[in-house]
């Protein structure tokens, strides 16, 4: 599995972002039974940067904590048979890995939400990363039932990795 991290802020997280992303990616892909090696890109930005992306791509002119841009249109969340059609744009031509998509996280929101919820910056970053990874696998939280499924999966991955609210 390959992950790419770009930090366009001057914020230096107090943990290894690449390693954390990689651990969460691997846990999510294992949980979802993904039969492919995967690639994910992560951009760390600030509130203004994520607001611009949110405005441009979603038509919502406000900041948010995380944005997810899936490369795959899942008919059913977590069902990777959608990529078996062999569409070339699902796979990186150089590595052959399945390109899941892109994640954008606001470091400003990570810091603020960690303080607001009373846990570590590491825990908040890990939560947002897991949340976004499940979006890249086709999950959503627009309806109550969907939200329950997604929340349970997020919590299961974080618990499996030993990342708790007490961190």
C-alpha positions in Angstrom: 0.0 0.0 0.0 1.2 3.4 -0.9 0.3 6.7 0.8 1.3 10.2 -0.2 1.3 13.1 2.3 1.6 16.8 1.4 1.6 19.4 4.1 0.9 22.9 2.8 0.8 24.4 6.3 3.6 25.2 8.7 2.0 22.9 11.3 4.2 20.0 12.3 2.0 17.3 13.9 3.4 15.7 17.1 3.4 12.3 15.5 4.3 10.7 12.2 1.5 11.5 9.8 2.6 9.1 7.1 2.9 6.2 9.5 -0.5 7.0 11.0 -2.2 7.2 7.6 -0.5 4.0 6.6 -1.6 2.1 9.7 -5.2 3.2 9.3 -5.2 2.5 5.6 -4.0 -1.1 6.2 -6.6 -1.7 8.9 -9.5 -0.3 6.9 -8.5 -2.3 3.8 -8.2 -5.5 5.8 -11.6 -4.8 7.5 -13.2 -4.2 4.1 -11.5 -7.3 2.5 -10.0 -5.2 -0.3 -8.3 -7.7 -2.6 -5.9 -5.0 -4.0 -2.9 -3.0 -2.9 -4.1 0.6 -2.7 -3.0 4.2 -3.0 -4.3 7.2 -1.1 -3.2 10.8 -1.1 -3.5 13.1 1.9 -3.2 16.9 1.8 -2.9 18.8 5.1 -4.1 22.3 4.8 -5.5 25.1 7.1 -9.1 26.3 7.5 -8.9 28.7 4.6 -7.4 26.1 2.3 -10.1 23.5 3.1 -12.8 26.2 2.8 -11.6 26.9 -0.8 -11.7 23.2 -1.6 -15.1 22.9 0.0 -16.4 25.9 -2.0 -14.9 24.7 -5.3 -15.8 21.0 -5.2 -19.0 21.0 -3.1 -20.4 24.5 -3.5 -20.3 25.0 0.3 -18.5 28.2 1.3 -17.3 27.3 4.8 -14.5 25.4 6.5 -14.8 21.8 7.4 -12.5 19.3 9.1 -12.1 16.7 6.4 -13.0 16.2 2.7 -12.9 12.9 0.9 -12.7 12.5 -2.9 -13.2 8.8 -3.8 -11.9 7.6 -7.1 -14.4 4.8 -7.3 -18.2 4.9 -7.6 -19.3 2.1 -5.4 -22.7 0.6 -6.0 -22.5 -0.9 -2.5 -20.1 0.4 0.1 -17.1 -1.8 0.5 -17.8 -3.9 -2.5 -14.6 -3.8 -4.5 -16.1 -5.9 -7.4 -17.0 -2.5 -8.9 -13.3 -2.1 -9.9 -13.1 -5.5 -11.5 -14.5 -4.1 -14.8 -10.9 -3.2 -15.4 -11.4 0.5 -15.8 -7.9 1.8 -16.2 -8.5 5.0 -14.2 -9.0 3.0 -11.0 -5.4 1.7 -11.1 -2.1 3.5 -11.0 -0.4 2.6 -14.3 3.1 2.5 -12.7 2.4 0.6 -9.5 -0.8 -1.3 -10.5 -2.3 -0.3 -7.2 -6.0 0.6 -6.8 -6.2 4.4 -6.4 -8.9 4.9 -3.7 -8.8 8.7 -3.8 -7.8 11.8 -1.9 -8.2 13.1 1.6 -7.9 16.7 2.7 -7.7 17.5 6.4 -7.6 20.9 8.1 -4.9 21.0 10.7 -6.6 24.0 12.3 -9.7 21.9 12.8 -7.7 18.9 14.1 -6.2 21.0 16.8 -9.4 22.7 17.7 -11.5 19.6 17.8 -9.0 17.7 19.8 -9.2 20.4 22.5 -13.0 20.6 22.2 -13.5 16.8 22.6 -10.8 16.5 25.3 -8.5 14.0 23.5 -5.2 14.2 21.8 -4.4 15.7 18.4 -3.2 12.2 17.4 -6.7 10.7 18.2 -8.5 13.4 16.3 -6.3 13.1 13.3 -6.7 9.3 13.4 -10.5 9.6 13.7 -10.7 12.0 10.7 -8.4 9.7 8.7 -10.5 6.6 9.4 -13.7 8.5 8.7 -12.3 9.6 5.3 -11.0 6.2 4.5 -14.5 4.7 4.9 -15.8 7.5 2.6 -13.2 6.4 0.0 -14.7 2.8 0.4 -18.1 4.1 -0.5 -19.6 4.6 3.0 -21.6 7.7 3.9 -23.5 9.1 6.8 -26.4 11.0 5.3 -29.0 8.7 6.7 -29.2 7.5 10.3 -28.7 3.8 9.4 -25.7 4.6 7.1 -24.2 6.8 9.9 -24.5 4.0 12.4 -22.7 1.5 10.1 -19.9 4.0 9.4 -19.5 5.1 13.0 -19.2 1.4 14.1 -16.6 0.7 11.5 -14.5 3.8 12.4 -14.6 2.9 16.1 -13.7 -0.7 15.4 -10.6 0.3 13.4 -9.4 2.8 15.9 -10.0 0.3 18.8 -8.1 -2.4 16.8 -5.2 0.0 16.5 -5.3 1.0 20.2 -6.3 4.6 19.4 -8.8 5.5 22.1 -10.6 8.7 23.2 -8.2 8.7 26.2 -5.2 9.2 23.9 
